[in-house]
Amino acid sequence: MRPLFHPSLVNGRYGDPTVYVETLFEKRSLLFDIGEIASLAPRKIRRVDQVFVSHAHIDHFVGFDHLLRLLVGHEKSVQLFGPAGLAEHVFHKLQAYRWNLVENYSCDLVFDVSELGAENSTFTTRFRLRKGFAAEPSVSGNTIAGVLCDEPTHRVSAAILEHGTPCLAFALQEAAHVNVWKNRLSERGLPVGPWLLSLKKAVVERRADDHLIRIEEANKSDRLVPLSSLRDLVTVTAGQKIAYVTDVADTPANRTAIVALVQNADILFIEAAFADADAAIAKERAHLTTTAAGEVAREAKVRRVEPFHFSPRYAGEQERMLAEVMAAFEASP
């Protein structure tokens, strides 16, 4: 079955770190980091409703203004997730502009900014256009195992890493795929129709066996059937896992946290800022080398590694950088 999420590097392997994740069959998208995004079509940007920010260095956050410009005037709610302090950065961005005429706007724009702190604590602050983007009182909470959001279609978890400042890595886990056996439908005299979407949704949402599914049939009255008697009509397979790691020091603690978070990912986007020969510079600047990125990917047993955030000092040497990552990734244990 086709995966629901389709990720792509917005600015290639050298540009500002940003991964755009398009959602199949739905008019919504996700962003991991929000560096320069001008190359994205406005229609794609307006689909974004969740943004996962690793940290607020300029190359990871400068695109927020572009997002804001395209969303003002549209009825929209966007969730932003990041490390402690993100709400303050968003506040200052928003307050850099004057909003004295917003009471005349027919559409409202809302940003809900959630920060992940130590010991899985969270703080969420709302900014609403019609209130001039004044910060509303923050709401504190807790999360389990770094899970930032858990929706019927996906779950996103984070780990706090060290980059001279707290920096988050993320893992997007797609919900399970539910495939319908049409031959079993036929054997039981059940029709193909919209009711199958309700069946799939109930399975994905892990509804109880007594949950009722409405079956609609032409020229017959609708009937309600418990989920337990319909489970044999479907097969459930795991959805894909996409991970995003950038701007982290190569320390044992960071490696342990990354491997735990991205374990068995189908796709791992991971920074490889410096070549292996420049490991001393990488350490000084709290970044990974090509070799370190490949080693982490291998230890985490990911299926595919996508290195990015190459330093401009290696312009024209993309093949060399990729080769160093892949050599470490494919090396024997």
N, C-alpha and C positions, 0 to 999 in steps of 0.2 A: 504494500500500500504506500502511496506517495506520502512523504512526511508533510506535516502541517506547516513547519517553519523552514524558511529558506534564507539563510544568512549570507551576507556579502560584505567585503571590506569596501567602505565608501571611498577611501582615498589611497587605495593600493597599499603596498608594503612599506612605503617611505613617508606617506602623508600623515596628517593628524589621525590618531587612533579613533576609529568609529566603525562599528559593525551595525548594519541595518538588517533587521530580521523581518522579512515579509511573512504574513500569515495567509496561507492558502484558504480560499473560500470565505475569508472574512475581511472586512474593511478596517483592519487595524494592523499596526506594526509596532516593533520594539526597537530601541536603540541601546547599544552598549557603548557608553561614552558619547559625547556630543561635541567633537571637534568641528572643524570646518565642514559644513553640510550643504554648501551652495550648489554642489554638483547633483544633489538629489532633486528630482522633479517636485514642485510644490505639492502636487497631488499625493506623492508618497509621504512627504513631511506631514501633511495634514492628517494622515492616517495614524501617526504616532500617538499612542496613549500611555506608553510606559517608557521611561528613560532610566537606565542604570548607569550611574556615574561612579567611576572608580575613585576619582579625587578631582580637586578643582584646579589643577595646573592648567594653564591657558590652552594648551593643545588638546585637552580633553573636555573643555567646557566652553570654549569660545563660540560654539554653534548655538548656544542657548538663545542669543539675541535673534538669530535668524529664525529659529523655531517660534519665538514670541511674535515676531513681525508677521509671520504667515498665519498665526492662529488668532490674533486679535481681530474681532469682527465675526468670529465663528463660535457657535455654541460648542464648547469643548471642555473636557476634563482630562488632565494629564497627571499621571503619578511619576514622581521622581524619587529614586532611591540612591542613597550614597552614604558616605561616612559621616561621623560627627562634624558639625559645622556647615553642612551643605545648605541647610535652610538659611543661614546667614548670608551665604554667597548668593543664593537665589534672591533674597530680599534686596540686597544691594544692587543686583542687576535690574530688578524691577523698579526700584526707586530711583534709578538713574534717569527715568523718564517721567514726564508730568502727565497725570491722568485726570485732569480737572473736568473733562467733558464726558466721562464714562457713564454718567447717569442717563445719557441719551442713547447709549448703545442698546440695540435690541437683543444682542446675544451676550452671554456671560462666558468668561474664560476662567477656569479654576486650575491651580497647581497645588497638588498635595505632595509635600516633600517629606519623605521618611528617612530618618538617619538611623544607621545601625551603630550602636555603641558597644562598650565592653559588656561582657557577660550576657549577650543577646538582648540587651535593652534597646528599645526603639523610642524615637520621638517623632511625631508627625505634626507638621505645621501647614495650615492652609492659607493660600493667597488667592483672593478673588478680585477679578477685574472691577466689578461694580462697587467694591469697597476700596478702590484705588490701590489694590494689591497690598493693603496693610496686613501685617502678620497677625493671624488669629491665634488665640492661646494654643500652645502645643499640647498634644495628647501623648502621654507616655504609655508604654506597653512593653511586652516581651515577646520574643519569638523563640521558636524551638529549632535548635540546630541551624541557626542562621537563615531560616526560610523567610524571605521578604514578602513573597506573595504566593498564594496557593489558590489557583482558579481551576475551573473544570477543564480548561484546555492545556494548562501548563503550571509549573511551579518553578520559582527562581530562588536559589539559595546563594548565600554569599559567605566569604571568609575575609576577615580583616588581616591585611598583610602590612609589612613595613617598607616604606619608601622615604624615610625621613619624615613622613607624615602618614597617618593611617590611609591605606589604599585598599579598596575592595576588589576581589576577584569574584566572578559570577558563574553560576551553572544553571542553564535553562533546561529543565526536564519536560519534554512534551508528554501529555497524557497518553495513555495506552490507546492503540488503534483497535477498533472493533470492526471485524469483518463479518458480514452476514452470509450464511450458507444458503444460497438460493434453492439448491436442490432439496434442502430440508424444509424450506417454506413450501415448496411444491408438494412434498410428501405429506405435509400436514394440512394442505389446502388453505394456506395462508397467503394473502395477497402481498404484492410488492407495493409500497406506497409511503407516504410521509410518516406514517406511524413508526417506521423503522428508525427514523431519526430520534424519536422519543426513546425507543429501545436502546439505541447506542448511547444516548446521553445518560440514561439511567445506569447503564453498566459503567461508563466512565466515571460518573459521580458516586459510584459504589453504593447505590440505593439498596435498601433491605429487600429480602425476598418477597415480602407482602406488598411492595410498591406496585401500584396498578398502572398498566399500560393500556391506553385506549387504541383498539384496532378498528380501523375504518374500512369497510368493504362496500363496493358498489351494490346498490339495490338491497342492502341489508342494514339492519340497525347496528350502530356501533356497540362494541362489547369491551368490557374491562377485564383484563387478564393479569394475574399476578406475575411479577417478573420471574419468579422461581420456575415457572413452567415454560419460559421463553429463553432461558439461558443457553440451552443446547443449540439454539439457532445461530449463535455467534461464536467467534474465536477472538480472543484478546491477545494482542502482541504488544510488547513494550514500545513506547515512542522513542524518538531520538533524543540524545542529550548533546547540548551545545555549550561549550565552556569558553570563558573569556578572561584572560590574565594579562595584565600589563603594568609596567612601572613598579617592579618589585626588586628588592635587594636579594642577592643569592645567598641566603642564610639557611641553616638547617631548619629553623622554625618556619620560615616561609615555604620551603620545599615540602615539609610535612603537611602544612595546611593546604597547599595547592593540590598535592597528590590526593589527599582525602576528598577535596571538593570535586575535582574533575575526573575522578576514577571512572574508567570505562566510557569516557565521552566518545561520541561518534565523531565530533569535530572539536578540536581545541585550537582557538585563536590565542596565540601566546607571543609575547614580545620577545625579540631577539635583537636587542638594540646594538650590541657590539660583537665584533668577530672574536673568535676564541683567542687570537693573539693579543687582543686588547682587554684581557680579563681585569687587569689592574685599573683601567679606566672605568670599566663596568662596575667594579666594586666601589670606586670613589663616587660614582654617580648613582649608585643604588639601582642598577639595572641588571638584566640577565644577558649573558652571552648567547651566541648561537648554540654552543655546545650545552650550556646549562638548560636552554629551552628544550633541546632534543632529549636530554637525559630525563627531565621532568616528565615529558610526554611519554617516554618509554616506561618509566616507573609507574605512571598512572594507567598504563595499558590502554591508551586512547587509540581509536581506529585511524584517525587522520589528524595530522598536525598542520596548522596554517600559521607560519611565522609572520610577524609584522612589526611595525615600529622600528624598522632599520634606521640607524643614524645616517644623516645626509653625508657623513664622511665616506660612506661606502656607495655613493652614487655610481651607477654603472656596474656595480659588482653584485647584483641581485643573485645571479646564478651561484656565485661563491658562497654567499650567505645561506642560501637555501641548501646547498650541498653540505655545509657544516652542520646545519640543523639535522638534516636527514641522516648524516653519518652517525650522529649520536643517537638518534631515534631508532635506527635500525641495527645498532651494534648489539652483539651478543651480550647477555648478562654476565 
